[in-house]
Amino acid sequence: MGQTVCMTTVREAWALSRDDHGLAIVSTLRADHTIQSSLVNVGLMNHPETGAEILAFVTYGRVKLANLRARPQIAVAFRNGWNYATVEGTAELAGPDDPRPWLDAERLRLLLREIFTAAGGTHDDWDEYDRVMAEQRRAAVLVTPTRVYPR
């Protein structure tokens, strides 16, 4: 077994996933108080309105979005070998079904691209990417960290 390295910042936690396209397990709380988890690509970026450092990912998962609309608490877990960290926080949804005062259709299109690239993604046809994101009504999940801990 490897040695666990203690981390204290969101940036250090996210860095664990940098070589793996930002892969992380996100966990949300269902209405019955059980946990729903899924694997997503997470990027580290600045909040588009406040400029604060946040985690972000793009989703169209009906369960995940319904959970976050009702209960915005979220945990994001990163790992690299035996090193891992969890970022707990509050999720803010921004998308076609989750309007924000600072978000219009063009800003959403660009935000979804920014999140995708922040998570290490690349695309050969951005017009196709934009079309699929709009067709699937994808939403941005912006996670404001409240606690970061290793192990």
C-alpha positions in Angstrom: 0.0 0.0 0.0 1.1 3.5 -0.8 1.5 6.4 1.6 -1.5 8.8 1.9 -0.7 12.4 1.4 -2.7 15.0 3.4 -4.4 17.7 1.3 -6.2 20.8 2.5 -7.3 22.6 -0.6 -9.8 22.1 -3.4 -7.0 22.6 -5.9 -4.9 19.8 -4.3 -7.9 17.5 -4.1 -8.7 18.0 -7.8 -5.1 17.6 -8.8 -5.3 13.9 -7.9 -7.6 13.4 -10.9 -5.6 15.6 -13.4 -4.0 12.7 -15.2 -7.3 10.9 -15.4 -9.5 13.5 -17.2 -10.8 14.8 -13.9 -12.6 11.6 -13.1 -14.4 11.7 -9.7 -17.2 10.1 -7.9 -20.0 12.5 -7.0 -22.6 11.6 -4.4 -25.9 13.2 -3.9 -28.7 12.7 -1.3 -32.0 11.0 -2.4 -35.3 12.0 -0.9 -35.2 8.8 1.2 -31.9 9.9 2.6 -29.9 7.2 0.8 -26.8 8.1 -1.3 -26.7 8.2 -5.1 -23.2 8.1 -6.6 -21.9 8.3 -10.2 -18.7 8.8 -12.0 -18.2 12.2 -13.8 -15.4 14.3 -15.3 -14.9 17.3 -12.9 -13.0 20.5 -13.7 -11.5 23.1 -11.5 -12.4 26.7 -12.5 -13.7 30.0 -11.3 -17.4 30.6 -10.8 -18.8 32.5 -13.8 -20.5 35.0 -11.6 -18.5 35.4 -8.4 -15.0 34.4 -9.6 -14.6 32.0 -6.6 -12.6 28.8 -7.2 -15.1 25.9 -7.6 -15.5 22.4 -9.0 -17.8 22.0 -12.0 -19.2 19.2 -14.2 -21.8 18.8 -16.9 -24.7 16.4 -16.6 -28.1 15.5 -17.9 -28.7 12.7 -15.3 -32.3 13.0 -14.3 -31.7 11.5 -10.8 -28.6 13.5 -10.0 -30.3 16.8 -11.1 -33.5 16.1 -9.2 -31.5 15.3 -6.1 -29.5 18.5 -6.4 -32.5 20.7 -7.0 -34.1 19.4 -3.8 -31.0 18.9 -1.7 -28.0 20.8 -3.1 -25.5 19.0 -0.8 -22.8 17.1 -2.7 -19.6 15.2 -2.1 -16.9 14.9 -4.8 -14.2 12.2 -4.2 -10.9 12.1 -6.1 -8.2 9.5 -6.1 -4.8 8.7 -7.5 -3.5 5.3 -6.3 -3.9 5.2 -2.5 -4.1 9.0 -2.3 -7.7 10.4 -2.2 -9.6 13.4 -1.0 -13.2 14.4 -0.7 -14.7 17.9 -1.4 -18.0 18.5 0.2 -20.0 21.5 -1.0 -23.2 23.1 -2.2 -24.2 22.6 -5.8 -25.7 25.3 -8.0 -27.3 24.2 -11.2 -27.1 26.4 -14.4 -28.8 25.3 -17.6 -31.9 25.4 -19.7 -34.1 24.0 -16.9 -32.1 25.9 -14.2 -31.9 29.5 -15.3 -29.6 32.0 -13.6 -29.7 35.8 -13.9 -26.1 35.8 -15.3 -26.8 33.0 -17.8 -28.2 33.3 -21.3 -28.1 30.7 -24.1 -24.7 31.9 -25.4 -23.1 32.0 -22.0 -24.4 28.5 -21.2 -22.9 27.2 -24.5 -19.5 28.6 -23.6 -19.8 27.6 -20.0 -20.4 23.9 -20.9 -17.3 24.1 -23.1 -15.2 25.7 -20.3 -16.2 23.0 -17.9 -15.5 20.2 -20.4 -12.0 21.6 -21.1 -11.3 22.3 -17.4 -11.9 18.6 -16.8 -9.3 17.7 -19.5 -11.7 17.2 -22.4 -11.0 18.0 -26.0 -13.3 17.9 -29.0 -12.7 17.9 -32.8 -16.1 19.4 -33.6 -17.3 22.1 -31.2 -20.4 22.7 -33.2 -21.4 19.1 -32.8 -20.6 19.3 -29.1 -22.8 22.4 -28.7 -25.6 20.7 -30.6 -25.6 17.6 -28.4 -25.4 19.6 -25.2 -28.4 21.7 -26.2 -30.3 18.7 -27.5 -29.8 16.8 -24.3 -30.6 19.9 -22.2 -27.3 19.5 -20.3 -26.8 21.5 -17.1 -23.7 22.8 -15.4 -23.2 21.8 -11.8 -21.1 24.4 -10.0 -19.8 23.1 -6.6 -18.9 25.7 -4.0 -16.7 23.8 -1.5 -17.5 23.9 2.2 -15.1 21.2 3.4 -12.0 19.3 2.0 -10.5 16.3 3.7 -8.2 13.4 2.8 -8.9 9.8 3.4 
